[in-house]
Amino acid sequence: MFDLRTLDDLGRLAETIDLECKLAQGQDGKGEIPKDFWLTYSAMANAHGGVVLLGVREKNGQFSIAGLENATKLRGDLFNTLNNRAKVSANLLTDSDVEEAQVDGKSVLVVRIPAATRKQRPVFLHGQPLGNTWRRLNDGDRQCDDETVKRMLAEQVEDERDARILTGFGMDDIDPDSLRIFRQMLRDEKPGHPYLEQDDFEFLKSLRGWRRDRHSGEAGLTLAGLLMFGRWASIQEGAPHYFVDYQERPEAKAELRWVDRLAPDGAWSGNLFDFYRRVYRKLVTDLKVPFALKDGLRQEDTPVHVALREALVNTLVHADYTGRVSVLVVKRPDMFGFRNPGGLRLPIEQVVRGGESDCRNRILHQMFLMIGLGERAGSGIPKIYSGWRSQHWRPPALRQKDEPEQTLLELRMLDLLPEHVMRDLKVRFGRAFNALDHTARLILATAAIERVVSHTRLQEICNAHPHDLSQMLARLVRDEMLESDGKSRGTVYFLPGETLPTPEQVFDEPSFLGLEPALHAHASGRSELSSEHSAPSSEHSAPSSEHSAPSSERSGMGNGERDSLGRWISALLNAPIIDDLSRLSPAFLAQLYALADEPRRKERLEPEKMEEVILAICKAQFVTRSVLATLVQRDPDGLRQRHLSRMVKDGLLEPAFPSKPTHERQAYRTANNPPGQRASPHD
């Protein structure tokens, strides 16, 4: 546990976990719990947890101790409010989570806020979850929209998200070939199983693809039954956000050109069972893994095959099919990538360690287990790590992205210190690189391979103590062998010359990971694939119907897509962007104009009032400078010079592209949410 004694300790804390410092002096200077503490409490609890320091002043990333006159009283006030359900929905803190520390002879209150469990979320304020739930994104407290809150509530009460009965759906919505092949695979796996004697309807009931609710009497096809065995047209009706996508890309880089693709296009069922069968064959084709011998016989099912099979099943059974992104599987010469909508239900550390499971779609999981696919509860991810370790490849990278919520797994077929990477680093840094120890070389090699790395990711690879790793990173930054950006949990490191996302990348180019591609399954609808992706290159023969591109109902646009409000969603940024007013829904556009009403009516407006309007428009979303200028009827350059640049400098606005401060496509988002700030139209 971190022990706060000096300001040096304070600086190290900012490297590894979320940190918020609040002055907590009160109007009389004797100390009180700040009102915005509760926003931070809700935000951290609904994200990954964090630490709040009361009695510490933070300005431009620099810390100074103000101290508390009566820390004991503040501690009592804190717990009194935590236990008042009219104020806070849940008290997550124990006595050991709140302690008084002495720094430079002054008292500071250290409040450690744990991440709420699935059953505790959402943690909200004022007795009402809608409009009063917050979440920590990067280093800011963001108000959750109603869709996010409702998803948290569903996760809280529904242990099985796929058990929901779909009104009006029946056996006509089931693809008979899928059910027949599943029955045959069950016969091969478990000959003589009693389910095999049943007709299709009873067979589906036994699999819980059809069920009757004992309390309401309602009966029908479950979401699991439809997703596993349904027809594509029926799936689109029952789960409008559902979309599955496989892409094989020809090169070890993040461009979105593909040579083979499988996505629902009306030529096959589009259901999960068919998707699994077709995609797994593609994943293991040409897999360059030495075979093993057992009792003199060749073993085709290597640990790598097991890992890929588990990764694919894991992606499908843990997906939140109400989420805003598609299920995506990518195959490249150097890696396999898996993405599913929805975050993990357990902490990443617990998932990697294994032994405990909280599967989002338990019926789907059981269906796969029936035919010998997937692993028992809590052992799947460890099997993946073990399979990759057997080849001495880089450890898998498992991570979550909060906006839109998704889980990403990258399996790279690279050594920890590939020869070509080491050779390039030696040329780049010369004698300085030769003088580095093994851990430092591992850090630089990882940055070269993965382009952007975090403290958490490096801990997985380097097997170093967090404190030692923080010091090593600081030294590499000081020696100009690494650059850093961000703070707290959001700090990332990259090689000099590597740039953070630019407007061109966000609007025109694919993402650097190659895991977050053109296709997002949004409720907003679909648009056409670009001509570059509409067919394979001439060097490849025409694909079969199974390989054909998705119908024009679905779209890929650069590396993102429009959401239901018409905002641009990019994999490179953690919030949507308003870049084109003509693409917005009429109702949403009207609300934005309502926020900008006063500056539109008045040629002259007090700077404070203009700032208030800008902050309201930019709350929880990036807005380009040209769009802002149009909304408030001001000259774009004048708006930047008079307001935007200063607001960024003062920490009121966050630029989307910090490395391009004056770029004409720069966009801005409100960097904090002070009490009483006017709500944005989508909150």
C-alpha positions as CSV (number, residue, x, y, z in Angstrom):
1,M,0.0,0.0,0.0
2,F,1.3,3.4,-0.9
3,D,2.5,5.4,2.1
4,L,2.3,9.2,1.7
5,R,5.2,10.9,3.5
6,T,6.8,13.3,1.1
7,L,5.9,15.2,-2.1
8,D,8.2,12.8,-3.9
9,D,5.8,10.0,-2.9
10,L,2.9,12.2,-4.2
11,G,4.6,12.5,-7.6
12,R,5.1,8.7,-7.9
13,L,1.5,8.1,-7.0
14,A,0.4,10.1,-10.0
15,E,2.3,7.7,-12.2
16,T,0.4,4.6,-11.3
17,I,-3.2,5.3,-10.2
18,D,-5.9,7.9,-10.5
19,L,-5.2,10.8,-8.2
20,E,-7.3,13.9,-7.4
21,C,-6.1,16.6,-5.0
22,K,-8.6,18.9,-3.3
23,L,-7.9,21.9,-1.1
24,A,-10.8,21.2,1.3
25,Q,-10.2,24.4,3.2
26,G,-13.9,25.5,3.4
27,Q,-15.1,29.1,3.5
28,D,-13.8,29.7,7.0
29,G,-10.4,28.0,6.3
30,K,-11.0,25.4,9.0
31,G,-11.8,22.6,6.5
32,E,-14.8,20.9,4.9
33,I,-15.5,18.2,2.4
34,P,-15.7,20.0,-1.0
35,K,-19.0,19.5,-2.9
36,D,-17.1,18.3,-6.0
37,F,-15.6,15.5,-3.9
38,W,-18.8,13.6,-4.3
39,L,-18.6,13.8,-8.1
40,T,-15.1,12.4,-7.9
41,Y,-16.3,9.6,-5.5
42,S,-19.0,8.5,-7.9
43,A,-16.7,8.8,-10.9
44,M,-13.8,6.8,-9.4
45,A,-16.2,4.2,-8.0
46,N,-17.8,3.6,-11.4
47,A,-14.4,3.3,-13.1
48,H,-11.2,1.8,-11.7
49,G,-11.0,3.4,-8.3
50,G,-8.5,6.0,-7.2
51,V,-7.1,8.2,-4.5
52,V,-8.3,11.6,-3.3
53,L,-6.0,13.8,-1.2
54,L,-7.8,16.4,0.9
55,G,-5.6,19.3,2.0
56,V,-3.4,19.3,-1.1
57,R,-3.3,22.0,-3.6
58,E,-2.7,21.0,-7.3
59,K,-1.9,23.6,-10.0
60,N,-0.7,22.7,-13.5
61,G,0.4,19.3,-12.2
62,Q,2.4,20.7,-9.3
63,F,1.5,19.8,-5.8
64,S,1.8,21.8,-2.6
65,I,0.6,21.0,0.9
66,A,-2.1,23.3,2.4
67,G,-2.9,21.0,5.3
68,L,-6.1,20.5,7.3
69,E,-6.8,22.2,10.6
70,N,-9.1,19.4,11.9
71,A,-8.7,16.2,9.8
72,T,-10.6,14.1,12.4
73,K,-13.7,16.2,11.9
74,L,-13.5,16.0,8.1
75,R,-13.1,12.2,8.5
76,G,-16.3,12.0,10.5
77,D,-18.2,14.3,8.1
78,L,-17.1,12.1,5.2
79,F,-18.5,8.9,6.7
80,N,-21.7,10.6,7.8
81,T,-22.4,11.6,4.2
82,L,-21.3,8.2,2.9
83,N,-23.9,6.5,5.1
84,N,-26.7,8.8,4.0
85,R,-28.5,7.1,1.1
86,A,-30.2,10.3,0.2
87,K,-26.8,11.7,-0.6
88,V,-24.8,8.7,-1.9
89,S,-26.1,5.4,-3.1
90,A,-23.3,3.2,-1.6
91,N,-20.6,3.5,1.0
92,L,-17.6,1.6,-0.5
93,L,-15.1,2.8,2.2
94,T,-13.9,1.1,5.3
95,D,-11.9,2.7,8.2
96,S,-8.7,1.6,6.6
97,D,-9.5,3.4,3.3
98,V,-9.4,6.9,5.0
99,E,-6.3,7.8,6.9
100,E,-4.6,10.9,8.1
101,A,-1.0,11.5,6.9
102,Q,1.6,14.0,8.0
103,V,3.5,15.7,5.2
104,D,6.0,18.4,6.0
105,G,4.4,18.8,9.4
106,K,0.8,19.3,8.0
107,S,-2.2,17.0,8.0
108,V,-3.5,15.5,4.8
109,L,-6.5,13.1,4.5
110,V,-5.9,10.2,2.1
111,V,-9.1,8.7,0.8
112,R,-8.7,5.5,-1.2
113,I,-11.8,4.8,-3.3
114,P,-12.1,1.2,-4.5
115,A,-13.8,0.4,-7.8
116,A,-17.4,-0.6,-7.3
117,T,-18.4,-4.2,-8.1
118,R,-20.9,-4.9,-10.8
119,K,-23.6,-5.4,-8.2
120,Q,-22.8,-2.0,-6.6
121,R,-22.8,0.0,-9.9
122,P,-23.9,2.6,-10.6
123,V,-22.7,4.6,-7.6
124,F,-24.8,7.8,-7.9
125,L,-25.7,10.9,-5.9
126,H,-29.0,12.5,-4.6
127,G,-31.1,9.3,-4.7
128,Q,-31.5,9.3,-8.5
129,P,-29.1,7.5,-10.9
130,L,-30.1,9.3,-14.1
131,G,-28.3,12.6,-14.3
132,N,-26.4,11.9,-11.0
133,T,-23.9,9.2,-12.1
134,W,-20.3,10.0,-12.9
135,R,-17.4,8.1,-14.3
136,R,-13.7,8.8,-14.4
137,L,-12.3,9.1,-17.9
138,N,-8.6,9.9,-18.1
139,D,-8.2,12.5,-15.4
140,G,-11.7,14.0,-15.5
141,D,-15.1,13.3,-13.9
142,R,-17.6,12.9,-16.7
143,Q,-21.4,12.7,-16.2
144,C,-22.8,9.5,-17.6
145,D,-25.5,9.7,-20.2
146,D,-28.8,7.8,-19.6
147,E,-27.8,5.0,-21.9
148,T,-24.6,4.3,-19.9
149,V,-26.5,4.4,-16.6
150,K,-29.2,2.0,-17.9
151,R,-26.6,-0.4,-19.0
152,M,-25.0,-0.4,-15.6
153,L,-28.3,-1.1,-14.0
154,A,-28.9,-4.0,-16.4
155,E,-25.5,-5.4,-15.6
156,Q,-26.3,-5.0,-11.9
157,V,-29.5,-7.0,-11.9
158,E,-29.0,-9.4,-14.8
159,D,-26.5,-12.1,-14.0
160,E,-27.3,-13.6,-17.4
161,R,-27.7,-10.9,-20.0
162,D,-28.7,-13.5,-22.6
163,A,-31.6,-15.1,-20.7
164,R,-34.0,-12.3,-21.7
165,I,-37.1,-13.7,-23.4
166,L,-37.8,-12.0,-26.8
167,T,-41.5,-11.4,-27.3
168,G,-42.9,-12.5,-30.6
169,F,-39.9,-14.6,-31.7
170,G,-40.2,-18.4,-32.3
171,M,-38.8,-21.4,-34.1
172,D,-39.3,-19.7,-37.5
173,D,-36.5,-17.3,-36.5
174,I,-34.0,-20.2,-36.0
175,D,-31.7,-21.3,-38.8
176,P,-32.3,-25.0,-39.1
177,D,-28.8,-25.8,-40.5
178,S,-27.1,-24.2,-37.5
179,L,-29.2,-26.2,-35.1
180,R,-28.5,-29.4,-37.1
181,I,-24.8,-28.9,-37.2
182,F,-24.7,-28.1,-33.5
183,R,-26.6,-31.3,-32.8
184,Q,-24.0,-33.3,-34.8
185,M,-21.1,-31.7,-32.9
186,L,-22.8,-32.6,-29.6
187,R,-23.1,-36.2,-30.9
188,D,-19.4,-36.2,-31.8
189,E,-18.4,-34.7,-28.4
190,K,-20.9,-36.6,-26.2
191,P,-22.3,-39.7,-27.9
192,G,-25.5,-40.9,-26.3
193,H,-26.3,-37.6,-24.7
194,P,-30.1,-37.6,-23.8
195,Y,-30.7,-34.2,-25.6
196,L,-29.9,-36.0,-28.9
197,E,-33.2,-37.9,-28.7
198,Q,-35.3,-34.7,-28.6
199,D,-36.9,-32.9,-31.5
200,D,-35.6,-29.5,-32.4
201,F,-38.0,-27.5,-30.1
202,E,-37.3,-29.7,-27.1
203,F,-33.6,-29.7,-27.9
204,L,-33.6,-25.8,-28.0
205,K,-35.5,-25.7,-24.7
206,S,-32.9,-28.0,-23.1
207,L,-30.2,-25.7,-24.2
208,R,-32.1,-22.8,-22.7
209,G,-32.5,-21.2,-26.1
210,W,-36.2,-21.2,-25.3
211,R,-37.6,-20.8,-21.8
212,R,-40.7,-20.0,-19.8
213,D,-40.6,-17.4,-17.0
214,R,-42.2,-19.1,-13.9
215,H,-43.3,-15.8,-12.4
216,S,-44.8,-14.0,-15.4
217,G,-45.7,-17.1,-17.5
218,E,-44.0,-15.5,-20.5
219,A,-42.4,-17.9,-22.8
220,G,-40.3,-17.6,-26.0
221,L,-36.9,-17.6,-27.6
222,T,-34.1,-16.2,-25.4
223,L,-31.6,-13.8,-26.6
224,A,-29.0,-16.6,-26.3
225,G,-31.1,-18.8,-28.6
226,L,-31.5,-16.1,-31.2
227,L,-27.8,-15.0,-31.2
228,M,-26.5,-18.6,-31.3
229,F,-28.9,-20.1,-33.9
230,G,-30.9,-17.3,-35.4
231,R,-31.4,-16.1,-38.9
232,W,-29.7,-12.8,-39.8
233,A,-33.0,-10.9,-40.5
234,S,-34.4,-12.0,-37.1
235,I,-31.2,-11.2,-35.3
236,Q,-31.3,-7.6,-36.6
237,E,-34.8,-7.2,-35.2
238,G,-34.1,-8.8,-31.8
239,A,-30.6,-7.3,-31.2
240,P,-30.3,-4.2,-33.4
241,H,-26.8,-3.4,-32.2
242,Y,-25.4,-6.9,-33.0
243,F,-22.7,-7.1,-35.6
244,V,-19.8,-9.6,-36.0
245,D,-16.8,-9.0,-38.2
246,Y,-13.7,-10.9,-39.1
247,Q,-10.9,-9.3,-41.1
248,E,-7.6,-10.8,-42.4
249,R,-5.1,-8.0,-43.1
250,P,-2.1,-8.7,-45.3
251,E,0.6,-6.7,-43.5
252,A,1.9,-6.2,-40.0
253,K,0.6,-2.7,-39.7
254,A,-2.6,-0.9,-38.7
255,E,-4.0,0.0,-42.1
256,L,-7.5,-1.3,-42.7
257,R,-7.0,-3.0,-46.1
258,W,-8.1,-6.6,-45.9
259,V,-7.7,-9.6,-48.2
260,D,-10.4,-11.7,-46.5
261,R,-13.5,-10.6,-44.6
262,L,-16.5,-12.3,-43.0
263,A,-19.4,-10.3,-41.9
264,P,-23.2,-10.7,-42.1
265,D,-24.3,-10.0,-45.6
266,G,-27.4,-12.2,-46.1
267,A,-25.4,-15.0,-47.7
268,W,-25.1,-16.9,-44.4
269,S,-26.9,-17.0,-41.2
270,G,-24.9,-14.3,-39.4
271,N,-25.3,-16.1,-36.0
272,L,-22.6,-16.7,-33.4
273,F,-22.4,-20.4,-34.0
274,D,-21.8,-20.0,-37.7
275,F,-19.4,-17.1,-37.1
276,Y,-17.3,-19.2,-34.7
277,R,-17.1,-22.2,-37.0
278,R,-16.0,-20.1,-40.0
279,V,-13.7,-17.8,-38.2
280,Y,-11.8,-20.4,-36.2
281,R,-10.9,-22.2,-39.4
282,K,-9.5,-19.0,-40.8
283,L,-7.5,-18.2,-37.6
284,V,-5.6,-21.5,-37.6
285,T,-5.0,-21.8,-41.3
286,D,-1.3,-21.5,-42.0
287,L,-0.6,-21.1,-38.3
288,K,3.2,-21.4,-38.0
289,V,3.5,-23.4,-34.8
290,P,5.7,-26.5,-34.6
291,F,3.6,-29.6,-34.0
292,A,4.1,-31.8,-30.9
293,L,4.4,-35.6,-30.6
294,K,2.5,-37.7,-28.0
295,D,2.9,-41.4,-28.0
296,G,4.5,-41.1,-31.4
297,L,1.5,-39.3,-32.9
298,R,1.3,-35.8,-34.2
299,Q,-0.8,-33.5,-32.0
300,E,-2.5,-30.9,-34.1
301,D,-4.2,-29.2,-31.2
302,T,-1.2,-27.2,-29.8
303,P,-1.4,-24.7,-26.9
304,V,-1.6,-21.9,-29.5
305,H,-4.7,-23.5,-31.1
306,V,-6.2,-23.8,-27.7
307,A,-5.4,-20.2,-26.9
308,L,-7.0,-19.0,-30.2
309,R,-10.1,-21.1,-29.7
310,E,-10.5,-19.8,-26.2
311,A,-9.9,-16.2,-27.2
312,L,-12.6,-16.5,-29.9
313,V,-15.2,-18.1,-27.6
314,N,-14.3,-15.7,-24.8
315,T,-15.0,-12.7,-27.1
316,L,-18.4,-14.0,-28.1
317,V,-19.7,-15.1,-24.7
318,H,-18.5,-11.9,-22.8
319,A,-19.8,-9.4,-25.3
320,D,-22.5,-6.9,-24.4
321,Y,-24.7,-7.1,-27.5
322,T,-26.4,-3.8,-26.5
323,G,-23.1,-2.0,-26.8
324,R,-22.1,0.5,-29.5
325,V,-19.3,-1.4,-31.1
326,S,-19.1,-4.6,-33.1
327,V,-17.5,-7.9,-32.2
328,L,-14.3,-7.8,-34.2
329,V,-11.6,-10.4,-34.9
330,V,-8.5,-9.4,-36.8
331,K,-5.8,-11.7,-38.2
332,R,-2.4,-10.2,-39.3
333,P,0.9,-11.8,-40.0
334,D,2.3,-10.7,-36.7
335,M,-0.8,-10.8,-34.4
336,F,-4.4,-11.8,-33.6
337,G,-6.8,-9.2,-32.2
338,F,-10.1,-9.7,-30.5
339,R,-12.6,-7.0,-29.5
340,N,-16.0,-7.2,-27.9
341,P,-18.4,-4.5,-26.8
342,G,-18.7,-4.2,-23.0
343,G,-16.1,-4.0,-20.2
344,L,-14.8,-6.8,-18.0
345,R,-17.1,-7.8,-15.1
346,L,-14.1,-8.5,-12.9
347,P,-10.8,-6.5,-12.4
348,I,-8.2,-7.3,-15.1
349,E,-5.8,-8.6,-12.4
350,Q,-8.4,-11.2,-11.3
351,V,-9.3,-12.2,-14.9
352,V,-5.6,-12.8,-15.7
353,R,-5.1,-14.7,-12.5
354,G,-8.1,-16.9,-13.1
355,G,-10.1,-19.0,-10.6
356,E,-13.2,-16.7,-10.7
357,S,-15.7,-16.0,-13.4
358,D,-18.6,-13.6,-14.0
359,C,-19.7,-14.4,-17.5
360,R,-22.1,-11.9,-19.1
361,N,-23.8,-14.5,-21.3
362,R,-23.9,-17.7,-19.3
363,I,-26.3,-19.5,-21.6
364,L,-24.1,-18.9,-24.6
365,H,-21.1,-20.0,-22.6
366,Q,-22.8,-23.3,-21.6
367,M,-23.9,-23.9,-25.2
368,F,-20.2,-23.7,-26.4
369,L,-19.1,-25.9,-23.4
370,M,-21.7,-28.6,-24.5
371,I,-19.8,-29.2,-27.7
372,G,-16.3,-29.0,-26.1
373,L,-15.5,-25.4,-26.9
374,G,-14.3,-22.9,-24.4
375,E,-13.0,-23.4,-20.8
376,R,-14.7,-23.8,-17.5
377,A,-15.3,-20.7,-15.4
378,G,-12.3,-18.7,-14.6
379,S,-9.7,-20.7,-16.6
380,G,-10.1,-19.2,-20.1
381,I,-7.8,-16.2,-19.9
382,P,-5.0,-18.1,-18.1
383,K,-5.2,-20.7,-20.9
384,I,-4.6,-18.0,-23.4
385,Y,-1.6,-16.6,-21.5
386,S,-0.2,-20.1,-21.1
387,G,-0.5,-20.9,-24.8
388,W,1.3,-17.8,-25.7
389,R,4.0,-18.3,-23.1
390,S,4.6,-21.8,-24.5
391,Q,6.1,-20.1,-27.6
392,H,8.0,-17.5,-25.7
393,W,6.0,-14.7,-27.3
394,R,5.2,-11.4,-25.8
395,P,2.5,-11.6,-23.1
396,P,-1.1,-11.1,-24.4
397,A,-2.3,-7.5,-23.9
398,L,-5.8,-7.4,-22.3
399,R,-7.2,-4.0,-21.7
400,Q,-10.5,-2.1,-21.5
401,K,-11.6,1.1,-23.2
402,D,-14.2,3.2,-21.4
403,E,-15.7,5.2,-24.2
404,P,-17.3,3.4,-26.1
405,E,-17.0,0.6,-23.5
406,Q,-15.1,-2.4,-25.0
407,T,-12.6,-5.1,-24.1
408,L,-9.5,-5.6,-26.3
409,L,-7.2,-8.6,-26.5
410,E,-4.0,-8.6,-28.6
411,L,-2.0,-11.7,-29.2
412,R,1.3,-10.8,-30.8
413,M,3.6,-13.4,-32.3
414,L,6.8,-11.6,-31.4
415,D,9.6,-12.3,-29.1
416,L,10.1,-9.9,-26.1
417,L,13.3,-8.6,-27.8
418,P,13.1,-9.2,-31.5
419,E,16.4,-8.9,-33.3
420,H,15.2,-6.4,-35.9
421,V,13.7,-4.1,-33.2
422,M,16.9,-4.3,-31.1
423,R,19.0,-3.5,-34.2
424,D,16.9,-0.4,-35.0
425,L,17.0,0.8,-31.4
426,K,20.8,0.5,-31.3
427,V,21.1,2.5,-34.5
428,R,18.7,5.1,-33.2
429,F,20.2,5.6,-29.7
430,G,23.8,4.4,-30.2
431,R,26.0,4.0,-27.1
432,A,23.3,5.1,-24.8
433,F,21.2,2.1,-25.7
434,N,24.2,-0.3,-25.2
435,A,24.5,1.1,-21.6
436,L,20.9,0.2,-20.6
437,D,20.0,-2.7,-18.5
438,H,17.6,-5.5,-19.5
439,T,14.5,-3.8,-18.1
440,A,15.2,-0.5,-19.9
441,R,15.8,-2.3,-23.2
442,L,12.5,-4.2,-22.7
443,I,10.7,-0.9,-22.1
444,L,12.0,0.7,-25.3
445,A,11.4,-2.5,-27.4
446,T,7.8,-2.6,-26.2
447,A,7.4,1.1,-27.1
448,A,8.8,0.4,-30.5
449,I,6.5,-2.6,-31.1
450,E,3.3,-1.4,-29.5
451,R,3.9,2.3,-30.2
452,V,2.2,3.6,-27.1
453,V,2.6,1.9,-23.7
454,S,1.5,2.5,-20.1
455,H,2.9,1.7,-16.7
456,T,0.3,-1.1,-16.3
457,R,1.2,-2.7,-19.6
458,L,4.9,-2.6,-18.9
459,Q,4.3,-4.3,-15.5
460,E,2.9,-7.3,-17.4
461,I,6.0,-7.5,-19.5
462,C,8.9,-6.4,-17.4
463,N,8.2,-8.2,-14.1
464,A,9.6,-5.2,-12.3
465,H,8.4,-3.6,-9.0
466,P,6.0,-0.7,-9.8
467,H,8.2,1.8,-7.9
468,D,11.3,0.7,-9.8
469,L,9.5,0.8,-13.1
470,S,8.3,4.4,-12.4
471,Q,11.8,5.5,-11.7
472,M,13.1,3.8,-14.9
473,L,10.4,5.4,-17.0
474,A,11.2,8.8,-15.5
475,R,14.9,8.3,-16.2
476,L,14.2,7.3,-19.9
477,V,12.1,10.4,-20.3
478,R,14.8,12.6,-18.7
479,D,17.4,11.0,-21.1
480,E,15.1,11.8,-24.0
481,M,14.8,8.1,-25.0
482,L,11.1,8.2,-24.2
483,E,8.4,10.9,-24.3
484,S,5.3,10.9,-22.1
485,D,1.9,12.4,-22.2
486,G,-1.0,12.6,-19.7
487,K,-1.0,12.0,-16.0
488,S,-2.3,9.6,-13.5
489,R,-3.7,6.4,-15.0
490,G,-3.8,8.1,-18.4
491,T,0.0,8.6,-18.7
492,V,1.4,6.9,-21.8
493,Y,5.0,6.6,-23.1
494,F,6.3,6.5,-26.6
495,L,9.5,6.9,-28.6
496,P,10.6,10.4,-29.5
497,G,9.1,11.3,-32.9
498,E,6.1,9.2,-32.4
499,T,3.1,11.5,-32.2
500,L,-0.2,11.4,-30.4
501,P,-3.4,11.2,-32.6
502,T,-3.6,14.0,-35.1
503,P,-6.7,15.3,-36.9
504,E,-5.6,13.5,-40.1
505,Q,-5.4,10.2,-38.3
506,V,-8.8,10.7,-36.6
507,F,-10.7,11.8,-39.6
508,D,-8.8,10.2,-42.4
509,E,-6.5,7.4,-41.3
510,P,-6.8,4.0,-39.5
511,S,-5.9,3.6,-35.9
512,F,-2.5,2.5,-34.8
513,L,-3.6,-0.7,-33.1
514,G,-5.5,-2.1,-36.1
515,L,-8.1,-3.5,-33.6
516,E,-10.5,-0.6,-33.8
517,P,-11.4,-0.4,-37.5
518,A,-13.9,1.1,-39.8
519,L,-16.9,-0.8,-38.6
520,H,-18.8,0.1,-35.5
521,A,-22.2,-1.3,-34.8
522,H,-24.1,1.8,-33.8
523,A,-27.8,2.2,-33.6
524,S,-27.4,5.2,-35.9
525,G,-27.6,2.9,-38.9
526,R,-25.2,2.0,-41.6
527,S,-23.5,3.5,-44.6
528,E,-21.4,2.1,-47.4
529,L,-18.0,0.5,-47.3
530,S,-15.3,2.5,-49.0
531,S,-14.4,1.4,-52.5
532,E,-11.0,0.4,-51.2
533,H,-12.6,-2.4,-49.2
534,S,-15.5,-3.3,-51.5
535,A,-13.5,-6.1,-53.1
536,P,-10.2,-7.9,-52.8
537,S,-7.3,-6.7,-54.8
538,S,-6.8,-8.2,-58.3
539,E,-4.0,-10.5,-57.1
540,H,-6.7,-12.5,-55.1
541,S,-9.4,-14.6,-56.7
542,A,-13.0,-13.5,-56.1
543,P,-14.2,-14.6,-52.7
544,S,-17.0,-17.1,-52.1
545,S,-20.3,-15.8,-50.7
546,E,-18.9,-16.6,-47.2
547,H,-16.1,-14.1,-47.8
548,S,-18.0,-11.4,-49.6
549,A,-18.1,-7.9,-48.2
550,P,-21.0,-6.9,-46.0
551,S,-24.0,-5.3,-47.7
552,S,-24.2,-1.6,-48.1
553,E,-26.3,-1.4,-45.0
554,R,-23.2,-1.4,-42.9
555,S,-20.4,1.0,-43.2
556,G,-16.8,1.8,-42.7
557,M,-15.8,5.4,-42.7
558,G,-12.1,6.1,-42.0
559,N,-11.5,4.6,-38.5
560,G,-14.9,5.5,-37.0
561,E,-18.5,6.0,-37.6
562,R,-21.4,8.3,-36.7
563,D,-23.4,7.7,-33.5
564,S,-27.1,8.1,-33.2
565,L,-26.7,11.8,-32.7
566,G,-24.5,12.2,-35.7
567,R,-21.3,12.7,-33.8
568,W,-18.1,11.1,-35.2
569,I,-16.8,8.2,-33.1
570,S,-13.0,7.6,-33.5
571,A,-11.0,4.7,-32.0
572,L,-8.2,7.2,-31.3
573,L,-10.2,9.4,-29.0
574,N,-12.1,8.7,-25.8
575,A,-15.1,10.9,-26.7
576,P,-17.2,11.6,-29.8
577,I,-16.5,14.6,-32.0
578,I,-19.0,17.1,-33.5
579,D,-17.3,18.0,-36.8
580,D,-20.2,18.6,-39.1
581,L,-23.5,20.2,-38.0
582,S,-25.2,19.0,-41.1
583,R,-24.7,15.4,-39.9
584,L,-26.4,15.9,-36.5
585,S,-29.9,14.7,-35.7
586,P,-32.4,17.7,-35.9
587,A,-33.3,17.4,-32.2
588,F,-29.7,17.4,-31.1
589,L,-28.8,20.3,-33.4
590,A,-31.7,22.3,-32.0
591,Q,-30.4,21.8,-28.4
592,L,-27.0,22.9,-29.4
593,Y,-28.4,26.1,-31.0
594,A,-30.4,26.6,-27.8
595,L,-27.2,26.5,-25.7
596,A,-25.6,29.0,-28.1
597,D,-28.6,31.3,-28.2
598,E,-27.2,34.2,-26.3
599,P,-23.9,34.7,-28.2
600,R,-25.9,34.3,-31.4
601,R,-28.2,37.2,-30.4
602,K,-25.5,39.5,-29.0
603,E,-22.5,40.7,-31.0
604,R,-20.8,41.5,-27.7
605,L,-20.8,39.2,-24.8
606,E,-18.9,39.1,-21.5
607,P,-15.9,36.7,-21.6
608,E,-17.2,34.8,-18.6
609,K,-20.6,34.2,-20.3
610,M,-19.0,33.1,-23.6
611,E,-16.8,30.6,-21.6
612,E,-19.9,29.3,-19.9
613,V,-21.6,28.7,-23.3
614,I,-18.4,27.0,-24.7
615,L,-18.1,24.7,-21.7
616,A,-21.8,23.7,-22.0
617,I,-21.5,22.9,-25.7
618,C,-18.2,20.9,-25.2
619,K,-19.3,18.9,-22.2
620,A,-18.4,15.2,-22.6
621,Q,-17.7,15.6,-26.4
622,F,-15.1,17.2,-28.6
623,V,-16.3,20.1,-30.8
624,T,-14.2,21.4,-33.7
625,R,-13.3,25.0,-33.7
626,S,-15.2,25.7,-37.0
627,V,-18.3,24.1,-35.5
628,L,-18.0,26.1,-32.3
629,A,-17.5,29.3,-34.4
630,T,-20.7,28.5,-36.4
631,L,-22.7,27.8,-33.3
632,V,-21.8,31.1,-31.5
633,Q,-21.5,33.1,-34.8
634,R,-17.9,34.2,-34.2
635,D,-14.8,34.2,-36.4
636,P,-12.9,30.8,-35.8
637,D,-9.4,32.4,-35.4
638,G,-10.8,35.2,-33.2
639,L,-12.6,32.6,-31.1
640,R,-9.3,30.7,-30.6
641,Q,-7.3,33.8,-29.8
642,R,-9.8,35.4,-27.4
643,H,-11.2,32.4,-25.7
644,L,-10.1,28.9,-26.6
645,S,-6.3,29.1,-26.2
646,R,-6.7,30.7,-22.8
647,M,-9.3,28.2,-21.7
648,V,-6.9,25.3,-22.6
649,K,-4.1,27.0,-20.8
650,D,-6.3,27.4,-17.7
651,G,-7.3,23.8,-17.8
652,L,-11.0,24.5,-18.6
653,L,-10.8,22.9,-22.1
654,E,-9.0,19.7,-23.2
655,P,-7.7,19.8,-26.9
656,A,-8.3,16.6,-28.9
657,F,-4.9,17.0,-30.6
658,P,-2.4,18.5,-28.1
659,S,0.5,18.2,-30.5
660,K,-1.3,20.4,-33.0
661,P,-2.7,23.3,-31.0
662,T,-3.5,25.6,-33.9
663,H,-4.6,23.1,-36.4
664,E,-7.7,24.1,-38.3
665,R,-9.5,20.9,-37.3
666,Q,-8.6,21.1,-33.6
667,A,-11.5,20.1,-31.3
668,Y,-12.1,20.9,-27.7
669,R,-13.8,19.1,-24.8
670,T,-14.7,20.5,-21.3
671,A,-11.9,19.4,-19.0
672,N,-13.9,19.4,-15.8
673,N,-17.4,19.7,-14.5
674,P,-17.7,22.4,-11.8
675,P,-20.8,22.4,-9.6
676,G,-23.7,24.2,-11.3
677,Q,-22.2,24.0,-14.8
678,R,-25.0,23.9,-17.3
679,A,-25.8,20.5,-18.6
680,S,-25.1,19.5,-22.2
681,P,-28.1,18.4,-24.3
682,H,-27.2,14.7,-24.3
683,D,-26.7,14.3,-20.5
